């Protein structure tokens, strides 16, 4: 009896919380539609902090930052939306649009083939790739069974060549699933949010122009390799998409 009451109360509490979340999102959506973008942003951010995150919520936050003409944070949240759901086509299209509007032209520093592979692998979530790996492995077992036990020549050939193809697909899908999962959980990529960031050759404030490795504008993506705290300030060893590497203050960027 007590267990039943506890379950009922838990369901009721969850239902009330869900209704409250929906009400908060609806309120934020109304503010956005009424062009009250600062109010909408506060509501969206509060929702993300109190109830967790989702690709759609990050997408809404990014749209609001865009309306406020805060392009670096719009880029940041479109990237976060895509990190949670790589198949979010609207977030991808808007991200490309904002980068073009803000003149954020990044050189990947990689070959055309590598960029093409990365773009296509990242189109799907790690769960999608994992399901593909499992499905192809099960079909591989069926193909092996056809090859070993079938007395029909063309079925044996189908099992052999089909099995070889499915083995490749399973391996590729597993590698892709691991790559996308690691990319989504490492939080090693970040977006520059300072208007202009001075990167140093060493983890300290540059004393002169000679100690400035290079400058980078807001909205650009970097990859974090290492971190060190010097005199109470956190410095990050980062690499740009075109393979330039230096140290930057942690306050000049936000992790995706």
Backbone as a ProteinNet text record, in pm:
[ID]
protein_1_A
[PRIMARY]
XXXXXXXXXXXXXXXXXXXXXXXXXXXXXXXXXXXXXXXXXXXXXXXXXXXXXXXXXXXXXXXXXXXXXXXXXXXXXXXXXXXXXXXXXXXXXXXXXXXXXXXXXXXXXXXXXXXXXXXXXXXXXXXXXXXXXXXXXXXXXXXXXXXXXXXXXXXXXXXXXXXXXXXXXXXXXXXXXXXXXXXXXXXXXXXXXXXXXXXXXXXXXXXXXXXXXXXXXXXXXXXXXXXXXXXXXXXXXXXXXXXXXXXXXXXXXXXX
[TERTIARY]
83.7	0	87.9	188.2	277.4	355	395	469.1	382.5	256.5	164	144.3	128.6	110.8	234.6	350.9	475.7	486.8	451.8	458.3	361.7	239.4	139.2	185.9	241.8	290.8	406.6	493.7	606.7	558.2	459.9	404.4	338.7	264.5	198.7	302.2	407.9	513.1	581.5	608.5	672.5	582	451.8	355.5	348.3	346.2	343.3	469.9	585.1	712.1	715.4	665.2	662.5	571	456.4	362.5	426.1	499.1	566.5	673	748.8	850.8	787.1	678.6	609.9	558.3	508.7	458.9	572.4	688.1	802.7	849.9	854.9	895.9	794.9	666.2	561.4	573	605.1	621.4	741.2	849	967.7	938	864.7	828.9	743.3	650.3	565.3	649.3	742.1	829.2	911.1	958.3	1035.8	949.6	827.7	737	699.4	695.9	664.5	788.9	901	1028.4	1084.9	1045.7	1104.7	1222.5	1327.4	1433.9	1514	1535.4	1608.4	1529.7	1398.3	1313.7	1311.3	1299.5	1298.1	1429	1540.8	1671.1	1683.3	1641	1647.8	1565.7	1447.8	1360.4	1419.8	1474.2	1535.3	1655.9	1742.1	1861.1	1823.8	1721.2	1674.7	1621.4	1551.4	1497.9	1610.5	1712.6	1826.9	1898.5	1907.7	1976.5	1896.7	1764.8	1682.2	1639.9	1619.7	1563.4	1654.2	1768.9	1855.6	1853.9	1916.6	1936.1	1875.9	1854.1	1808.8	1852.8	1858.3	1899.1	1802.7	1673.3	1574.2	1586.8	1613.1	1628.8	1752.7	1863.3	1983.9	1960.7	1883.3	1849.6	1770.6	1674.5	1596.7	1685.4	1776.6	1869	1956.2	2005.1	2089.2	2012.8	1887.5	1805.4	1787.1	1770.3	1749.8	1876.5	1991.2	2117.9	2136.2	2096.3	2107.9	2022.3	1899.3	1811.7	1869.6	1946.8	2011.7	2144.4	2175.9	2298.8	2424.6	2409.7	2525.3	2565	2638.5	2668.5	2760.3	2861.7	2946.4	2867.5	2775.4	2696.7	2593.2	2547	2458.8	2533.5	2656.4	2739.5	2758.7	2789.9	2811.9	2691.8	2572.4	2454.3	2405.4	2429.9	2401.3	2493.5	2619.6	2714.5	2669.3	2620.6	2572.8	2449.3	2361.6	2243.5	2284.9	2384.8	2432.5	2510.6	2575.1	2646.6	2548.6	2430.5	2330.3	2252.9	2235.2	2161	2223.9	2321.7	2388.6	2295.6	2177.2	2083.5	1992.2	2014.6	1933.2	1968.2	1895.1	1926.3	1907	1806.3	1781.8	1899.3	1952.2	2067	2188.6	2209.4	2323.8	2310.1	2190.8	2169.4	2187.1	2132.4	2144.4	2288.2	2359.5	2499.6	2580.2	2559.5	2630.2	2592.5	2465.3	2417.9	2481.7	2485.1	2542.5	2691.4	2761.4	2904.7	2929.1	2844.7	2859.5	2829.2	2723.5	2684.4	2790.2	2849.1	2950.5	3090.8	3099.3	3228.3	3326.5	3274.1	3358.1	3392.8	3504.9	3546.3	3662.4	3632.9	3734.1	3794.2	3925.5	3996.8	4020.5	3965	3975.1	4117.7	4201.8	4339.5	4353.6	4246.2	4249.3	4214.6	4235.9	4207.2	4057	4021.4	3880.4	3816.6	3889.7	3835.2	3809.9	3904.9	3888.2	3770.1	3756.8	3644	3511.3	3510.1	3388.1	3349.8	3449.4	3422.8	3371.6	3436	3394.8	3252.5	3220.5	3086.9	2980.6	3008.8	2909	2897.9	3009.4	3004.9	2929	2950.1	2887.8	2741	2690.2	2548.5	2456.4	2508.8	2427.1	2482.6	2395.5	2435.8	2509.1	2576.2	2646.2	2547.7	2426.9	2324.5	2283.9	2270.2	2233.2	2341.3	2467	2576.8	2584	2557.8	2560.3	2450.9	2331.4	2222.7	2259	2324.7	2370.2	2472.1	2562.6	2664.8	2601.1	2503.2	2436.2	2358.6	2284.9	2204.5	2293.3	2403.1	2492.6	2560.3	2588.5	2649.8	2551	2424.7	2324.6	2305.7	2304.7	2294.8	2420	2534.3	2657.7	2647	2589.2	2569.3	2479.4	2376	2287.2	2361.7	2446.2	2524.4	2620.7	2683.1	2773	2696.2	2576.2	2492.9	2457.5	2426.3	2396.1	2516.3	2633	2754.2	2787.3	2768.5	2807.8	2706.3	2579.7	2477.8	2392	2399.9	2316.7	2381.2	2297.5	2345.6	2330.3	2268.3	2247.5	2369.7	2429.4	2554.8	2541.1	2434.6	2422.6	2396.7	2330.1	2309.4	2441.7	2525.8	2657	2742.3	2734.7	2808.1	2754.9	2620.9	2559.7	2604.4	2608.5	2651.9	2796.9	2883.5	3026.2	3052.7	3007.8	3036.1	2953.4	2827.8	2746.2	2803.6	2854.3	2914.8	3038.2	3119.9	3240	3201.3	3099.4	3053.5	2996.9	2917.5	2855.8	2961	3067.8	3175.5	3240.4	3262	3319.6	3224.8	3094.6	2995.6	2991.4	2995.1	2990	3111	3228.8	3351	3347.1	3308.8	3301.6	3199.7	3083.3	2978.5	3024.6	3097.7	3150.6	3252.2	3340.2	3439.2	3369.9	3268.7	3195.5	3121.1	3059.3	2986.3	3080.5	3197.6	3295.9	3344.1	3369	3419	3317	3190.2	3086.9	3061.7	3060.3	3039	3152.7	3274.3	3389.8	3388.8	3349.7	3343.3	3236.8	3123.6	3012.1	3036.5	3119.2	3137.5	3270.7	3363.3	3495.5	3492.9	3402.7	3393.6	3529.2	3605	3737.1	3732	3618.7	3604.1	3537.1	3573.1	3519.5	3504.4	3424.3	3402.3	3457	3532.8	3584	3466.1	3451.9	3342	3390.9	3520.1	3575.6	3577.2	3553.8	3553.1	3678.6	3794.5	3922.3	4010.3	4064.3	4147.2	4292.8	4381.9	4525.7	4576.1	4632.6	4687.8	4837.9	4887.6	5026.8	5111.1	5241.2	5334.3	5355.5	5320.8	5335.1	5209.3	5179.6	5057.6	5069.1	5074.9	5078.2	5036.5	5003.6	4963.6	5082.2	5062.3	5174.2	5226.9	5358.4	5419.9	5443.6	5454.5	5474.4	5422.2	5430.3	5376.8	5450.3	5576.7	5655.6	5601.9	5537.4	5484.7	5341.9	5283.2	5150.3	5167.5	5120.1	5133.3	5047.1	4922.3	4830.3	4701.7	4614.4	4484.5	4374.5	4263.1	4150.4	4021	3930.2	3805.4	3698.9	3596.5	3484.7	3414.6	3367.7	3290.5	3369.4	3502.3	3584	3595.1	3613.9	3622.7	3768.8	3798.1	3930.9	3916.5	4025.3	4029.1	4123.9	4076.9	4156.1	4239.7	4370.9	4462.2	4501.2	4519.5	4570.7	4530.2	4551.4	4520.7	4620.2	4642.9	4731.8	4686.9	4699.2	4662.1	4788.6	4796.9	4913.2	4865.7	4915.3	4879	4727.5	4660.2	4516.2	4432.6	4495.7	4421.3	4440.6	4332	4336.7	4370.5	4475.6	4516.7	4495.4	4453.8	4426	4516.7	4570.2	4649.6	4553.2	4533.5	4431.7	4493.6	4417.3	4458.5	4342.1	4368.8	4264.5	4239.4	4134.1	4100.1	4205.2	4287.6	4394.3	4530.3	4524.9	4644.2	4742	4696.4	4779.4	4752.2	4858.8	4845.8	4911.2	4843.2	4896.2	4812.7	4842.3	4773.2	4672.7	4559.1	4454.1	4392.5	4345.4	4276.6	4144.1	4111.1	3987.9	3863.3	3874.9	3759.7	3728.6	3817.8	3796.8	3718.7	3680	3605.7	3505.9	3419.2	3326.6	3328.1	3333.2	3332.9	3198.4	3203.4	3080.4	3017.8
-119.3	0	125.4	126.9	241.8	258.6	145.4	150.8	210.9	170.9	222.6	373	416.1	559	638.3	579.8	647.3	663	557.6	562.3	667.2	669.6	766.2	908	933	1067.4	1107.5	1010.3	1038.4	1076.9	1002.6	1032.8	1170.9	1201.8	1332.1	1444.6	1424.6	1527.1	1546.8	1436.4	1446.5	1517.3	1488.6	1552.2	1702.1	1740.3	1882.6	1952.4	1887.5	1946.7	1963	1861	1868.5	1980.9	1994.1	2101.1	2237.9	2250.3	2376.6	2407.5	2303.4	2322	2368.7	2301.7	2339.6	2483.2	2521.9	2658.7	2759.5	2727.6	2817.9	2832.8	2720.9	2725.4	2804.9	2781.5	2854.7	3005.2	3041.3	3182.7	3242.3	3165.7	3212.3	3225.6	3128.4	3134.3	3257.3	3288.1	3405.2	3533.6	3539.5	3657.3	3671.1	3559.8	3561.7	3611.3	3559	3598.8	3746.6	3798.9	3940.2	4029.2	3967.1	4036.6	4092.7	4031.4	4065.4	3970.2	3992.1	3892.8	3878.6	3988.3	3977.1	3894.7	3917	3838.4	3691.9	3667.3	3528.9	3458.2	3528.7	3468.8	3431.7	3521.6	3492.5	3369.2	3356.9	3242.4	3112.9	3117.9	2998.1	2951.6	3046.6	3011.9	2957	3016.1	2966.2	2824.5	2798.5	2664.5	2563.4	2601	2512	2482.2	2582.4	2564.4	2479.6	2492.6	2424.8	2284.3	2261	2131.7	2050.8	2104.6	2029.3	2087.8	2017	2070.6	1978.4	2036.1	1959.9	2034.3	1965.3	2029.1	2141	2118.2	2218.9	2343.1	2323.5	2437.6	2518.5	2450.5	2520.7	2594.3	2533.8	2596.9	2726.4	2721.6	2841.3	2951.6	2910.8	3007.7	3071.5	2989.7	3041.7	3140.7	3107.4	3199.5	3333.3	3326.1	3449.4	3533.7	3469.1	3543.2	3607.3	3536.2	3592.4	3718.6	3713.1	3830.9	3948.7	3916.4	4021.4	4065.4	4007.3	4038.2	3999.8	3902.6	3846.6	3719.5	3737.3	3626.3	3520.3	3557.9	3453.5	3356.2	3408.3	3318.4	3241.4	3299.9	3226	3106.4	3128.2	3018.4	2911.8	2956.2	2863.5	2771.9	2829.5	2748.2	2666.7	2712.7	2625.2	2504.1	2527.2	2415.4	2319.2	2372.9	2287.6	2207.9	2272	2201.2	2085.3	2108.2	2003.2	1895.9	1932	1833.5	1730.6	1776.6	1685.8	1612.8	1677.3	1615.4	1657.8	1579.6	1616.6	1622.4	1561.7	1562.2	1684.7	1778.5	1900.2	1990.6	1972.1	2044	2194	2236	2379.6	2445.6	2378.9	2434.3	2443.9	2342.5	2343.7	2457.3	2473.8	2580.4	2717.9	2736.1	2865	2894	2789.9	2807.2	2856.7	2795.9	2839.7	2983.8	3017	3152.4	3256.8	3226.5	3321.1	3339.5	3230.7	3242.3	3330	3313.7	3394.6	3541.3	3566.1	3703.7	3771.7	3696.1	3752.6	3746.1	3696	3683.2	3596.8	3486.9	3388.9	3279.9	3298.8	3205.4	3121.5	3000.2	2912.7	2821	2808.9	2714.7	2588.4	2478.3	2354.2	2302.3	2339.9	2293.3	2146.9	2085.3	1943.4	1927.7	1808.5	1780.9	1779.7	1789.6	1785.6	1655	1545.6	1415.1	1406.5	1454.6	1451.3	1536.2	1653.4	1741.5	1676.8	1611.3	1545.2	1430.2	1351.3	1240	1289.8	1392.7	1447.9	1501	1572.1	1629.7	1520.7	1413.2	1306.9	1218.4	1191.9	1113.5	1189.6	1321	1403.2	1434.5	1389.4	1413.4	1330.3	1221.7	1131.8	1121.9	1091.7	1079.2	947.2	938.2	813.1	698	726	622.2	567.3	656.1	612.6	523.8	564.2	482.2	348.7	349.5	225.3	129.7	183.1	98.3	39.2	120.8	71.8	-40.8	-24.7	-126.9	-257.5	-248.1	-368.4	-437.1	-358.5	-415.2	-483.5	-418.9	-478	-603.5	-607.8	-727.4	-844.4	-816.5	-922.7	-976.5	-886.1	-929.7	-1006.3	-967.6	-1040.3	-1185.8	-1205.7	-1341.9	-1421.8	-1357.5	-1423.4	-1459.4	-1369.4	-1395.3	-1511.2	-1517.7	-1629.2	-1760.9	-1756.9	-1878	-1922.9	-1828	-1862.6	-1929.1	-1873.9	-1927.5	-2068	-2089.5	-2218.1	-2329.5	-2293.6	-2399.4	-2409.7	-2311.3	-2319.1	-2410.9	-2485.4	-2574.2	-2509.5	-2392.2	-2319.8	-2230.9	-2245.8	-2177.3	-2025.7	-1970.1	-1824.1	-1766.6	-1848.3	-1803.3	-1803.8	-1904.2	-1909.7	-1788.8	-1755.1	-1638.2	-1510.3	-1502.8	-1386.9	-1375.6	-1488.3	-1488	-1445.6	-1492.2	-1460.1	-1312.3	-1265.3	-1126	-1027.1	-1066.1	-980.7	-971.9	-1084.2	-1085.6	-997.6	-1001.8	-917.3	-769.6	-733.1	-593.7	-552.4	-641	-609.3	-599	-678.1	-668.9	-530.6	-480	-346.3	-240.8	-254.2	-157.6	-157.2	-274.9	-284.6	-218	-241.7	-181.8	-30	18.9	163.1	229	163.5	219.8	226	125.1	126.6	239.4	256.3	364.5	499.3	514.9	641.2	669.7	564.9	582.4	629.2	567.5	606.2	749.2	784.3	919	1025.8	1005.3	1104.5	1114.5	998.5	999.1	1072.5	1043.2	1107.8	1258.3	1297.2	1439.1	1510.6	1440.8	1503.4	1511.1	1423.2	1417.3	1474.6	1498.7	1546.3	1694.3	1772.3	1916.9	1984.1	1933.1	1989.9	2102.5	2118.8	2228.4	2347.2	2465.9	2587.8	2696.4	2797.4	2912.2	3037.7	3116.5	3242.9	3338.9	3391	3483.7	3625.5	3642.2	3777.1	3843.5	3976.2	4044.2	4015.5	4030	3994.3	3935.8	3818.2	3752.8	3751.5	3792.2	3783.8	3650.2	3569.9	3442	3455.8	3392.8	3410.3	3287.1	3311	3199.9	3120.8	3180.4	3114.9	3145.2	3063.1	3084.4	3203.4	3321.2	3445.4	3560.2	3672.7	3790.6	3839.9	3862.9	3911.3	4045.7	4056.2	4179.9	4277.5	4226.2	4309.6	4235.4	4299.9	4239.7	4111.4	4102.2	3983.9	3858.1	3875.8	3760.8	3725	3804.9	3772.7	3678.1	3556.7	3459.1	3501	3532.4	3583.6	3626.1	3691.6	3732.7	3653.7	3636.1	3563.9	3634.6	3646.2	3718	3628.9	3692.1	3619.7	3532.9	3417.9	3328.4	3214.3	3222.9	3116.8	2998.7	2880.3	2757.7	2721.9	2673.1	2622.5	2488.7	2412.5	2283.3	2294.6	2254.6	2266.9	2141.2	2160.2	2048.1	2032	2143.9	2136.4	2263.4	2262	2380.1	2389.1	2512.2	2534.5	2662.1	2662.9	2781.3	2854.8	2982.6	3065	3190	3210.4	3327.7	3341.3	3227.7	3228.6	3237.9	3248.5	3259.8	3131.9	3082.9	2960.4	2994	2928.1	2943	2810.5	2819.5	2700.4	2695.6	2577.5	2552.9	2511.2	2597.5	2572.8	2569.3	2506	2497.8	2541.5	2629.6	2675.1	2569	2589.4	2491.8	2485.1	2591.2	2587.7	2555.4	2488.4	2428.3	2528.3	2647.9	2740	2715.3	2708.6	2670	2772.9	2806.5	2904.3	2897	2988.4	2991.5	3106.8	3081.9	3182.4	3181.1	3296.9	3303.1	3227.6	3151.8	3072.6	3160.3	3284.5	3375.7	3426.7	3402.4	3451.8	3355.2	3241.5	3142.9	3068	2991.8	2902	2766.8	2662.9	2527.6	2494.5	2423.3	2379.4	2267.6
0	0	0	88.3	96.1	-34.7	-90.7	-217.5	-327.4	-333.7	-434.1	-417.5	-291.7	-264	-305	-277.8	-313.7	-464.8	-538.3	-684.2	-738.4	-682.6	-727.2	-701.8	-581.8	-548.4	-638.8	-671.4	-759.8	-898.4	-949.2	-1081.7	-1081.8	-975.6	-965.7	-963.7	-884.1	-874.1	-1008.8	-1079.2	-1210.5	-1310	-1301.8	-1392.5	-1367.6	-1239.2	-1203.7	-1252.4	-1233.1	-1276.8	-1428	-1500.7	-1646.4	-1692.7	-1626.4	-1662.2	-1638.1	-1526.8	-1496.5	-1601.6	-1641.7	-1744.7	-1874.9	-1915.4	-2038.1	-2030.9	-1912.4	-1893.6	-1907.3	-1850.8	-1859.8	-2004.7	-2076.3	-2216.1	-2298.4	-2271.1	-2342.9	-2317.3	-2192.8	-2157.6	-2231.8	-2239	-2311	-2459.8	-2515.4	-2657	-2688.2	-2597.2	-2618.3	-2616.5	-2521.7	-2513.7	-2642.2	-2694.8	-2818.9	-2934.8	-2944.4	-3052.3	-3043.4	-2920.7	-2900.5	-2909.7	-2950.2	-2968.5	-2838.4	-2727.3	-2597.4	-2575	-2650.2	-2658.2	-2529	-2458.3	-2331	-2229.7	-2226	-2135.4	-2177.4	-2307	-2357.3	-2323	-2341.8	-2313.2	-2166.1	-2077.4	-1932.6	-1898.2	-1958	-1930.9	-1985.6	-2107.2	-2165.9	-2084	-2045.7	-1968.4	-1831.1	-1769.2	-1638.6	-1652.8	-1763	-1787	-1805.2	-1880.2	-1901.3	-1770.1	-1683.3	-1555.2	-1458.3	-1460.5	-1360.2	-1400.6	-1528.5	-1570.1	-1661.6	-1697.3	-1787	-1926.9	-2018.1	-2152	-2256.8	-2373.9	-2489.6	-2614	-2724.9	-2849	-2886.3	-2865.2	-2900.6	-2812.7	-2684.1	-2593.3	-2629.9	-2656.8	-2699.5	-2831.1	-2919.9	-3047	-3023.7	-2931.4	-2898.5	-2839.3	-2751.9	-2691.2	-2799.3	-2890.6	-2999.3	-3085.4	-3118.5	-3198.2	-3127.4	-2995.9	-2919	-2916.4	-2897.2	-2903	-3040.5	-3145.1	-3279.2	-3292.8	-3239.7	-3246.5	-3169.9	-3065.4	-2986.7	-3048.5	-3163.9	-3236.9	-3158.2	-3069.6	-2998.4	-3073.4	-3182.1	-3271.1	-3209.9	-3129.8	-3069.7	-2981.9	-2900	-2816.1	-2898.4	-3008.5	-3098.4	-3156.1	-3200	-3250.9	-3143.9	-3021.6	-2910.7	-2889.5	-2887.2	-2856.2	-2976.1	-3097.8	-3212.7	-3208.4	-3172.3	-3159.4	-3048.9	-2939	-2830.3	-2872.8	-2951.2	-3001.3	-3090.9	-3174.9	-3265.6	-3191.2	-3081.8	-3002.4	-2946	-2903.3	-2847.6	-2956.4	-3070.5	-3181.2	-3313.4	-3362.5	-3487.6	-3608.1	-3597.7	-3710.7	-3710.5	-3618.2	-3611	-3729.9	-3839.6	-3964	-3949.9	-3873.2	-3854.4	-3783.1	-3680.7	-3607.6	-3698.4	-3782.8	-3874.7	-3975.8	-4032.3	-4130.8	-4067.8	-3947.7	-3880.3	-3839	-3797.9	-3760.7	-3880.7	-3995.4	-4116.5	-4151.8	-4134.1	-4166.8	-4074.2	-3943.9	-3847.4	-3873.5	-3901.6	-3930	-4052.4	-4153.1	-4274.1	-4242.1	-4166.8	-4133.7	-4046.6	-3953.4	-3864	-3923.6	-4048.3	-4118	-4039.3	-3988	-3917.7	-4018.3	-4086	-4190.4	-4137.9	-4101.9	-4042.3	-4147.6	-4141.9	-4227.7	-4146.7	-4193.3	-4116.6	-4109.7	-4205.7	-4204.6	-4240.5	-4285.1	-4321.4	-4468.3	-4519	-4659	-4683.6	-4811.3	-4849.3	-4803.4	-4817.9	-4780.3	-4630.5	-4550.5	-4405	-4360.7	-4420.9	-4387	-4425.9	-4541.8	-4588.8	-4495.1	-4455	-4363.6	-4228.7	-4175.7	-4046.3	-4052.9	-4161	-4175.2	-4181.8	-4253.6	-4268.7	-4144.9	-4079.9	-3956	-3848.6	-3842.7	-3739.1	-3766.1	-3879.2	-3909.3	-3819.9	-3762	-3682.2	-3540.9	-3447.7	-3307.2	-3285.2	-3171	-3136.7	-3121.7	-3071.5	-3058.4	-3195.2	-3293.3	-3428.1	-3488.3	-3471.1	-3521.7	-3447.9	-3318.3	-3240.5	-3287.7	-3314.9	-3366.3	-3502.4	-3584.3	-3714.8	-3698	-3601	-3576.3	-3530.6	-3440.7	-3391	-3503.1	-3580.6	-3689.9	-3793.2	-3831.3	-3931	-3877.3	-3746.6	-3687.9	-3688	-3655.9	-3658.3	-3799.9	-3898.3	-4037.5	-4079.7	-4023.3	-4050.6	-4003.8	-3885.6	-3835.5	-3929.1	-3982.3	-4076.7	-4204.7	-4251	-4371.9	-4351	-4233.2	-4201.5	-4200.6	-4144.1	-4140.7	-4282.4	-4370.3	-4510.5	-4576.1	-4553.3	-4615.1	-4563.3	-4434.8	-4375.3	-4398.1	-4399	-4395	-4521.9	-4608.9	-4729.2	-4833.2	-4902.1	-5009.2	-5147.2	-5150.2	-5275.7	-5301.2	-5419.9	-5449.3	-5440.5	-5502.5	-5503.7	-5364.8	-5277.8	-5139.8	-5062.1	-5091.1	-5025.6	-5068.6	-5198	-5246.3	-5182.8	-5173.7	-5109	-4963.9	-4893.8	-4754.9	-4740.1	-4834.3	-4824.8	-4851.8	-4967.9	-5004.9	-4921.3	-4894.6	-4808.9	-4668.1	-4617.9	-4485.1	-4478	-4585	-4588.5	-4584.8	-4663.8	-4665.3	-4529.7	-4468.4	-4339.4	-4228.6	-4239.1	-4140.6	-4146.3	-4269.2	-4285.8	-4229.5	-4262	-4213.7	-4060.8	-3999.9	-3853.8	-3789.4	-3846.1	-3791.7	-3804.5	-3923.7	-3947.6	-3855.1	-3837.9	-3752	-3606.5	-3561	-3424.3	-3405.9	-3503.4	-3495.5	-3495.3	-3581.9	-3589.3	-3459.1	-3400.8	-3274.8	-3164.4	-3157.7	-3055.2	-3078.5	-3205.1	-3236.9	-3198.9	-3236.6	-3208.5	-3058.2	-2989.6	-2844	-2773.4	-2812.8	-2749.6	-2774.9	-2894.6	-2929.1	-2847.1	-2823.3	-2750.9	-2600.9	-2546.7	-2401.3	-2353.8	-2445.3	-2401.5	-2362.2	-2423	-2398.9	-2418.7	-2515.8	-2542.8	-2645.2	-2712.3	-2807.9	-2739.6	-2784.6	-2722.1	-2827.3	-2792.4	-2879.3	-2810.5	-2885	-2832.4	-2812.7	-2690.4	-2661.6	-2632.7	-2606.6	-2591.4	-2729.1	-2737	-2867.7	-2949.3	-2885.3	-2946.8	-2837	-2859.8	-2758.3	-2803.7	-2713	-2737.4	-2685.8	-2773.8	-2732.4	-2712.1	-2605.1	-2564.3	-2598.2	-2608.8	-2629.4	-2500.6	-2387.7	-2257.7	-2175.9	-2074.1	-1994.1	-1899.2	-1957.4	-1879.6	-1970.1	-1908.3	-1984.5	-2066.9	-2197.1	-2279.7	-2229.4	-2216.3	-2169.1	-2284.3	-2404.8	-2522.9	-2644.8	-2761.2	-2882.6	-2920.7	-2882.3	-2916.6	-2848.1	-2732	-2658.3	-2700.5	-2791.4	-2844.2	-2962.6	-2948.4	-3056.9	-3175.9	-3149	-3250.9	-3181.8	-3256.2	-3204.2	-3274.3	-3204	-3261.9	-3222.2	-3315.9	-3292	-3231.1	-3177.6	-3116.8	-3220.4	-3174.8	-3260.1	-3319.1	-3313.8	-3370.5	-3273.8	-3330.9	-3250.6	-3226.2	-3106.1	-3073.2	-3001.9	-3002.6	-2933	-2814.6	-2697.2	-2574.4	-2554	-2540.1	-2517.8	-2371	-2303.7	-2165.8	-2091.4	-1961.1	-1879.2	-1764.6	-1717.9	-1604.6	-1534.1	-1403.7	-1325.9	-1284.1	-1321.1	-1290.4	-1217.5	-1095.3	-1014.7	-1001.9	-981.9	-960.3	-1086.3	-1202.4	-1328.6	-1410.5	-1465.5	-1545.5	-1690.1	-1740.7	-1880.3	-1953.3	-2079.7	-2159.4	-2281.5	-2304.7	-2424.1	-2535	-2635.3	-2737.5	-2876.8	-2966.8	-3106.6	-3194.5	-3289.2	-3380.8	-3487.2	-3565.1	-3668.5	-3778.9	-3791.7	-3892.4	-3829	-3711.7	-3648.8	-3587.8	-3551.1	-3473.7	-3325.1	-3248.3	-3107	-3016	-2903.9	-2808.2	-2680.6	-2586.3	-2457	-2454.3	-2389.8	-2381.8	-2241.9	-2196	-2066.9	-2076.6	-1973.4	-1974.2	-1983.2	-1938	-1940.5	-2081	-2176	-2312.7	-2399.6	-2344.1	-2423.5	-2335.7	-2402	-2331.5	-2400.6	-2319.7	-2375.9	-2438.3	-2549.1	-2612.8	-2528.7
[MASK]
++++++++++++++++++++++++++++++++++++++++++++++++++++++++++++++++++++++++++++++++++++++++++++++++++++++++++++++++++++++++++++++++++++++++++++++++++++++++++++++++++++++++++++++++++++++++++++++++++++++++++++++++++++++++++++++++++++++++++++++++++++++++++++++++

